[in-house]
Structure formats: structure tokens, C-alpha cells
Amino acid sequence: MDKAIINSFIKTYLIGPMEKVKADDSGRGWRDKLRPVLESLYDKDGNPVYVFDPTREEQNKVGMDTKIFHKKLLGWIASGNNDQVADGTKLIWYGKTHLVKGETDNEAKLVHIMGDVDYVLQSNFLIARMEEGDQPCGTYFEAGIALEHKIPIYVLQTMARNKYPVSFVGAVFATGGGFFPDGGEELIKYLEEKYSLKVKK
């Protein structure tokens, strides 16, 4: 993905567990509902919000459906194939860069497919959601990257605040983020005001 194309856009990354989720939907359900709402918002220059959705983007990195890839990772772990575990994990976090042949034999274009680290660093803010019974892991790594780079984390709250790890709650507030009711309406209103966004008419 050419970073120059999206640098002037407001960008957000939807973080939350995908591998082991109570809803058994690979994390797609809430993202599929929220993404179109976010994409309907435009900034003062007429640019839409750009949404990094790992349930849609991950297949570009790993070359297969997310559920199938996670099963492969589990198989490699069980068989002690640590090199494949490492390679697969690097694809998720760092993406991949490759050459695409140009119009003539001696032309090529360098293409970078972004990874989860890129999604965090390129975002103006993150939106997080997890339910009681989910098993997040990468979500906490992403929150740590956001904390390091002062990228706000906004949480769609699905459970009592004390059900979240204290360090995660601390990271949310330390980034300038906060917690919002799970439906998302209050978060959308907040984003419209904070980032001067409007629904295009």
C-alpha cells in the first residue's frame, strides 16, 4: 500500500481479538458494523476516513483466510516448526515487500503490504473492542505501540471497567483515549467533533 495515497486522510485501526473470540466470528462482527459508519465520515477537505480492518487486510499478507492461517500457526507450534511460526508472525506484524513486474522487462515497482505495526503507526487513533471471554494478545501489543507513539485508543466498552487489565486501562487514558458505550453512537459523535468530520451529503 502506497503510504502517500493515504497520508492526508484521517486513519484508524480497529483493534481487538480475532483468533479466540466469544462471538466465534474471527472478530468480524463488530468491525463489519462499525467500518461503514466510519467510512461515511469525511474531513474538511472531502477525504473519507480510512479504516484499517485486519479481518479484511490480513489475507493480503498471509495469502489465506484468517481462520485457516491461525490453524496453520497452531499446527506449526504443535509440531515445533518454530521457523514457520516466526515467518508467519512476521507477516502479520510487519507485512511484506515485493517487486511487481512493470510494463517492460527491465521495469519493476516495489510494493509494500502493510502489517499490524504499520496500521498502528499510520493511524490517527485506534478503536478497540473486546468482550469478556475473548482472549486478546496482539491487541495489547498494539496498545503498547500506541502508548509509545501517543496515538489515542478509544474503547467500545462491553464490560465493567475493572474487567479490563489495569495496564490496558492505563494505556487507554495515557494516550488521551477513553471508553465509550458499546453501541458506538457516542464514539462517532466524539470523533466528528474532535476530528472535524461530517457525513457527506
C-alpha positions in Angstrom: 0.0 0.0 0.0 1.4 3.4 -1.0 1.6 5.4 2.2 1.5 8.7 0.2 -2.0 7.9 -1.0 -3.5 7.9 2.5 -1.3 10.2 4.4 -3.7 13.2 4.2 -6.6 11.0 5.3 -7.8 10.5 8.9 -6.9 6.9 9.6 -8.0 4.4 12.2 -7.1 0.8 13.0 -9.8 -1.4 14.5 -8.0 -3.5 17.2 -9.3 -6.4 19.1 -9.0 -10.2 19.3 -9.6 -12.3 16.2 -8.2 -15.8 17.0 -10.2 -16.6 20.1 -13.4 -14.6 20.4 -16.6 -15.3 22.3 -18.6 -14.5 19.2 -16.7 -17.1 17.2 -16.6 -14.8 14.2 -12.9 -14.1 13.9 -13.5 -10.6 15.1 -15.6 -9.7 12.0 -19.0 -8.9 13.6 -18.3 -5.6 15.3 -15.8 -4.4 12.7 -18.3 -5.1 9.8 -20.9 -2.9 11.7 -18.6 0.0 12.6 -16.4 0.2 9.4 -19.2 1.5 7.1 -20.2 4.2 9.6 -16.6 5.4 9.9 -16.1 5.3 6.1 -19.2 7.5 5.7 -17.4 10.3 7.6 -15.4 12.9 5.7 -12.9 15.6 6.7 -12.9 19.3 5.8 -11.0 18.5 2.6 -13.5 15.9 1.4 -11.4 12.9 2.3 -13.2 9.8 3.8 -11.9 8.2 7.0 -9.6 5.3 6.0 -10.2 2.2 8.1 -7.5 -0.5 8.7 -9.6 -3.6 9.3 -7.4 -6.6 10.0 -10.2 -9.1 9.2 -10.1 -7.8 5.6 -6.4 -6.9 5.3 -4.8 -9.9 6.9 -5.5 -12.2 3.9 -3.4 -9.9 1.7 -0.4 -10.5 4.0 -0.7 -14.2 4.6 -2.4 -15.4 1.4 -5.3 -17.2 3.0 -8.4 -16.8 5.2 -7.5 -15.7 8.8 -9.1 -18.7 10.4 -7.1 -21.1 8.2 -3.9 -19.2 8.8 -4.4 -19.4 12.6 -4.9 -23.1 12.4 -1.7 -23.4 10.4 0.1 -21.4 13.1 -1.2 -23.8 15.8 -0.1 -26.8 13.8 3.4 -25.3 13.4 3.5 -24.6 17.1 2.4 -28.2 17.9 5.0 -29.7 15.6 7.8 -27.5 16.8 8.2 -25.8 13.4 9.5 -22.6 15.0 10.8 -21.1 11.8 7.4 -21.2 10.1 5.8 -19.8 13.3 8.3 -16.9 13.2 7.8 -16.3 9.4 4.0 -16.3 9.8 4.1 -14.0 12.8 6.5 -11.5 11.0 4.0 -11.4 8.0 1.2 -10.4 10.4 3.2 -7.7 12.3 5.4 -6.3 9.5 3.6 -7.2 6.3 5.7 -7.9 3.2 7.5 -6.1 0.5 7.9 -7.4 -3.0 8.6 -6.4 -6.6 5.9 -6.3 -9.2 7.0 -6.5 -12.8 6.5 -3.3 -14.8 5.4 -2.8 -18.4 8.8 -3.7 -19.8 11.2 -6.4 -18.8 13.6 -4.1 -17.0 10.9 -2.2 -15.0 9.6 -3.2 -11.6 7.7 -1.5 -8.8 8.3 -2.0 -5.1 5.1 -2.8 -3.3 4.7 -2.9 0.5 1.7 -4.7 2.0 1.4 -3.2 5.4 1.5 -5.1 8.7 -0.1 -4.5 12.1 2.7 -2.3 13.2 2.2 -0.1 10.1 -1.5 0.1 10.8 -0.9 1.4 14.3 1.8 3.9 13.3 -0.2 5.2 10.4 -3.4 5.7 12.4 -4.6 9.0 13.9 -6.4 6.9 16.6 -7.2 3.3 17.4 -10.6 1.8 18.2 -10.6 -1.2 20.4 -13.2 -3.8 21.4 -13.1 -7.0 23.3 -15.7 -9.0 25.3 -15.4 -10.9 28.5 -14.4 -14.4 27.4 -12.3 -13.2 24.5 -8.5 -13.9 24.6 -6.7 -10.8 23.3 -3.0 -10.9 22.9 -1.9 -8.8 19.9 -4.4 -6.2 21.0 -2.2 -5.4 24.0 0.9 -5.2 21.9 -0.8 -2.7 19.6 -2.0 -0.7 22.6 1.7 -0.6 23.8 2.8 0.7 20.4 0.1 3.3 20.5 1.1 4.3 24.0 4.8 4.7 22.9 3.7 6.9 20.0 0.9 8.8 21.8 -1.8 7.6 19.5 -5.2 7.7 21.2 -7.1 4.5 21.9 -10.9 4.7 22.1 -12.5 1.6 23.6 -16.1 0.4 22.9 -16.8 -0.8 26.4 -18.6 -4.2 26.6 -18.0 -5.0 30.3 -17.3 -3.3 33.6 -14.1 -1.2 33.6 -12.5 -3.4 36.3 -12.8 -6.5 34.0 -10.1 -5.0 31.7 -6.4 -5.4 32.6 -5.3 -2.4 34.7 -2.3 -1.8 32.3 -4.6 -1.7 29.3 -7.0 0.8 31.0 -3.9 2.9 32.0 -2.6 2.8 28.4 -6.0 4.0 27.1 -6.1 7.1 29.3 -2.3 7.7 28.9 -2.7 8.0 25.2 -5.5 10.6 25.6 -8.1 8.0 24.7 -11.2 6.8 26.6 -14.1 4.4 27.0 -17.4 4.7 25.1 -20.7 2.7 25.2 -20.5 -0.4 23.0 -23.2 0.8 20.5 -20.7 3.3 19.1 -23.0 6.3 18.7 -21.3 8.3 21.4 -17.9 7.5 19.9 -18.9 8.6 16.5 -20.2 11.9 17.8 -17.0 12.4 19.7 -14.9 11.7 16.6 -17.0 14.0 14.5 -16.3 16.9 16.9 -12.6 16.1 17.7 -11.5 15.4 14.1 -14.0 17.8 12.4 -15.7 15.0 10.5 -19.1 15.1 8.8 -21.3 12.7 6.9 -21.1 13.6 3.2 -24.4 14.8 1.8 
